[in-house]
Amino acid sequence: MAACEVCGNEYDRPLEIKVSGETHTFDCFECAISVLAPHCEHCGVAVIGHGHESDGHVFCCAHCAHAEGHDSLRDRADSAAV
């Protein structure tokens, strides 16, 4: 059995995820997301979907990007209002 690198739980069916040549071991997606997902630079939420990126900065949505001065990004919901 392998132990999750986040919570230490020993699980008989762990997730092994390889990123940039390094293998990580988790017992669930929640633990994997907490370590591997980028986090929004404005609100801190884990970005598990596409998110938004501008000049190397990651945001969960256009609203957060705008709050940090990245005004060119748009959500689909924003397109009708612009």
TORSE-902891 format. One record per residue: x negated, y negated, z negated of N, C-alpha, C in turn; residue in one letter; residue number from 1. Coordinates in nm, 2 decimals, padded with zeros to 4 digits. Each point is the difference from the previous one (the first is absolute). Example, Ala and Ser with C-alpha at 12.3 -4.5 7.8 and 13.67 -1.06 7.14 Angstrom:
[site [-01.32 00.57 -00.78] [00.09 -00.12 00.00] [-00.09 -00.12 00.00] "A" 1]
[site [00.04 -00.11 00.07] [-00.09 -00.11 00.00] [00.08 -00.11 -00.08] "S" 2]
This chain:
[site [-00.08 00.12 00.00] [00.08 -00.12 00.00] [-00.09 -00.12 00.00] "M" 1]
[site [00.05 -00.11 00.07] [-00.07 -00.12 00.00] [00.07 -00.11 -00.08] "A" 2]
[site [-00.08 -00.09 -00.06] [00.05 -00.10 -00.08] [00.02 -00.13 00.08] "A" 3]
[site [00.11 -00.07 -00.02] [00.03 -00.13 00.07] [-00.10 -00.10 -00.05] "C" 4]
[site [-00.06 -00.08 00.09] [-00.10 -00.10 -00.04] [00.07 -00.12 -00.07] "E" 5]
[site [00.13 -00.01 00.00] [00.06 -00.11 -00.06] [00.05 00.04 -00.14] "V" 6]
[site [00.09 00.10 -00.01] [00.06 00.03 -00.12] [-00.06 00.12 -00.07] "C" 7]
[site [-00.09 00.08 00.07] [-00.06 00.11 -00.06] [00.08 00.13 -00.01] "G" 8]
[site [00.12 -00.01 00.06] [00.09 00.12 00.00] [-00.06 00.11 00.09] "N" 9]
[site [-00.01 00.12 -00.06] [-00.05 00.11 00.08] [00.12 00.07 00.07] "E" 10]
[site [-00.01 00.01 00.14] [00.11 00.04 00.08] [-00.04 00.11 00.10] "Y" 11]
[site [00.08 00.10 00.02] [-00.04 00.11 00.08] [00.01 -00.03 00.15] "D" 12]
[site [00.07 -00.11 00.04] [00.01 -00.05 00.14] [-00.04 -00.14 00.01] "R" 13]
[site [-00.12 -00.04 -00.02] [-00.04 -00.14 00.00] [00.00 -00.06 00.15] "P" 14]
[site [00.01 -00.13 00.00] [-00.02 -00.07 00.13] [-00.15 -00.03 00.01] "L" 15]
[site [-00.07 00.04 00.11] [-00.13 -00.04 00.02] [-00.01 -00.09 00.12] "E" 16]
[site [-00.04 -00.13 -00.02] [00.01 -00.10 00.11] [-00.14 -00.05 00.02] "I" 17]
[site [-00.05 00.01 00.12] [-00.13 -00.04 00.04] [00.00 -00.14 00.06] "K" 18]
[site [-00.07 -00.09 -00.06] [-00.01 -00.14 00.05] [-00.15 -00.04 00.02] "V" 19]
[site [-00.04 -00.04 00.12] [-00.14 -00.04 00.02] [-00.10 00.10 -00.05] "S" 20]
[site [00.03 00.13 00.02] [-00.09 00.11 -00.04] [00.01 00.04 -00.14] "G" 21]
[site [00.08 -00.07 -00.08] [00.01 00.03 -00.15] [00.14 00.07 -00.02] "E" 22]
[site [-00.01 00.11 -00.07] [00.13 00.08 -00.03] [00.05 -00.04 -00.14] "T" 23]
[site [00.13 -00.03 00.00] [00.07 -00.04 -00.12] [00.10 00.11 -00.03] "H" 24]
[site [00.02 00.03 -00.13] [00.10 00.10 -00.04] [00.10 -00.06 -00.09] "T" 25]
[site [00.13 00.02 00.03] [00.11 -00.05 -00.07] [00.11 00.11 -00.02] "F" 26]
[site [00.08 -00.02 -00.10] [00.11 00.10 -00.02] [00.13 -00.05 00.06] "D" 27]
[site [00.01 -00.13 00.04] [00.12 -00.05 00.07] [-00.03 -00.12 00.08] "C" 28]
[site [00.09 -00.04 00.09] [-00.01 -00.12 00.08] [-00.02 -00.12 -00.08] "F" 29]
[site [00.08 -00.01 -00.11] [-00.01 -00.12 -00.09] [-00.14 -00.03 -00.04] "E" 30]
[site [-00.07 00.10 -00.05] [-00.14 -00.02 -00.04] [-00.09 -00.03 00.12] "C" 31]
[site [00.02 00.06 00.12] [-00.07 -00.03 00.11] [00.02 -00.14 00.05] "A" 32]
[site [00.12 -00.05 00.00] [00.03 -00.14 00.04] [-00.07 -00.10 -00.10] "I" 33]
[site [00.00 00.03 -00.13] [-00.06 -00.09 -00.09] [-00.14 -00.03 00.02] "S" 34]
[site [-00.07 00.10 00.06] [-00.15 -00.01 00.03] [-00.02 -00.04 00.14] "V" 35]
[site [00.07 00.05 00.10] [-00.04 -00.01 00.14] [00.07 -00.12 00.07] "L" 36]
[site [00.12 -00.03 -00.04] [00.07 -00.11 00.07] [-00.06 -00.13 -00.02] "A" 37]
[site [00.00 -00.09 00.10] [-00.04 -00.14 -00.02] [00.11 -00.07 -00.09] "P" 38]
[site [-00.04 -00.10 -00.06] [00.10 -00.08 -00.08] [00.02 -00.14 00.05] "H" 39]
[site [00.12 -00.05 00.00] [00.03 -00.13 00.05] [-00.08 -00.10 -00.08] "C" 40]
[site [-00.07 -00.09 00.07] [-00.08 -00.10 -00.06] [00.07 -00.11 -00.07] "E" 41]
[site [00.14 -00.01 00.02] [00.08 -00.10 -00.07] [00.07 00.06 -00.12] "H" 42]
[site [00.07 00.11 00.02] [00.09 00.05 -00.11] [-00.06 00.13 -00.06] "C" 43]
[site [-00.09 00.06 00.06] [-00.07 00.12 -00.05] [00.07 00.14 00.02] "G" 44]
[site [00.11 00.00 00.07] [00.07 00.12 00.03] [-00.08 00.09 00.10] "V" 45]
[site [00.00 00.13 -00.02] [-00.07 00.09 00.09] [00.07 00.00 00.13] "A" 46]
[site [-00.08 -00.02 00.11] [00.05 -00.01 00.13] [00.00 00.14 00.06] "V" 47]
[site [00.11 00.07 00.00] [00.00 00.14 00.05] [00.06 00.01 00.14] "I" 48]
[site [00.05 -00.11 00.06] [00.04 00.00 00.14] [-00.10 -00.08 00.08] "G" 49]
[site [00.05 -00.06 00.10] [-00.09 -00.08 00.09] [-00.06 -00.12 -00.06] "H" 50]
[site [00.09 -00.07 -00.08] [-00.05 -00.13 -00.06] [-00.04 -00.10 00.10] "G" 51]
[site [-00.07 -00.10 -00.04] [-00.04 -00.11 00.09] [-00.15 -00.02 -00.03] "H" 52]
[site [-00.08 -00.03 00.10] [-00.14 -00.04 -00.02] [-00.03 -00.12 00.08] "E" 53]
[site [-00.08 -00.09 -00.07] [-00.04 -00.12 00.07] [-00.14 -00.04 -00.05] "S" 54]
[site [-00.09 -00.01 00.09] [-00.14 -00.03 -00.03] [-00.06 00.09 -00.11] "D" 55]
[site [00.03 00.13 00.00] [-00.05 00.09 -00.09] [00.08 00.01 -00.14] "G" 56]
[site [00.10 -00.08 -00.01] [00.08 00.00 -00.12] [00.13 00.08 00.02] "H" 57]
[site [00.04 00.08 -00.10] [00.11 00.09 00.01] [00.12 -00.05 -00.08] "V" 58]
[site [00.12 00.00 00.06] [00.12 -00.05 -00.07] [00.11 00.10 00.02] "F" 59]
[site [00.09 00.01 -00.09] [00.12 00.09 00.02] [00.10 -00.05 00.09] "C" 60]
[site [00.01 -00.13 00.01] [00.10 -00.07 00.09] [-00.04 -00.14 00.04] "C" 61]
[site [00.07 -00.05 00.09] [-00.04 -00.14 00.05] [00.02 -00.10 -00.11] "A" 62]
[site [00.10 00.02 -00.09] [00.02 -00.10 -00.11] [-00.13 -00.01 -00.08] "H" 63]
[site [-00.06 00.11 -00.04] [-00.12 00.00 -00.08] [-00.11 -00.06 00.08] "C" 64]
[site [-00.01 00.03 00.13] [-00.11 -00.06 00.08] [00.02 -00.15 00.01] "A" 65]
[site [00.12 -00.05 00.01] [00.02 -00.14 00.01] [-00.04 -00.07 -00.13] "H" 66]
[site [00.03 00.07 -00.11] [-00.03 -00.06 -00.13] [-00.16 -00.02 -00.02] "A" 67]
[site [-00.07 00.08 00.08] [-00.15 -00.01 -00.01] [-00.06 -00.07 00.12] "E" 68]
[site [00.09 -00.07 00.07] [-00.05 -00.09 00.11] [-00.01 00.06 00.14] "G" 69]
[site [00.05 00.12 00.01] [-00.01 00.07 00.13] [00.14 -00.01 00.07] "H" 70]
[site [00.02 -00.11 00.06] [00.13 -00.04 00.05] [00.04 00.06 00.14] "D" 71]
[site [-00.09 00.06 00.07] [00.03 00.06 00.13] [00.07 00.13 -00.01] "S" 72]
[site [00.00 00.07 -00.11] [00.06 00.13 -00.01] [00.15 -00.01 -00.02] "L" 73]
[site [00.07 00.09 00.07] [00.15 00.00 -00.01] [00.05 00.14 -00.03] "R" 74]
[site [00.11 00.01 -00.08] [00.07 00.13 -00.02] [00.11 00.00 00.11] "D" 75]
[site [00.05 00.11 00.03] [00.11 00.01 00.10] [00.12 -00.08 -00.05] "R" 76]
[site [00.03 00.00 -00.13] [00.11 -00.08 -00.05] [-00.02 -00.15 00.02] "A" 77]
[site [-00.13 -00.04 00.00] [-00.03 -00.15 00.02] [00.02 -00.04 00.14] "D" 78]
[site [-00.01 00.09 00.10] [00.00 -00.04 00.14] [00.12 -00.08 00.05] "S" 79]
[site [00.12 00.04 -00.06] [00.12 -00.07 00.04] [00.01 -00.14 -00.06] "A" 80]
[site [-00.07 -00.03 -00.11] [00.01 -00.12 -00.07] [-00.10 -00.10 00.06] "A" 81]
[site [-00.10 00.05 00.07] [-00.11 -00.09 00.05] [00.03 -00.06 00.13] "V" 82]
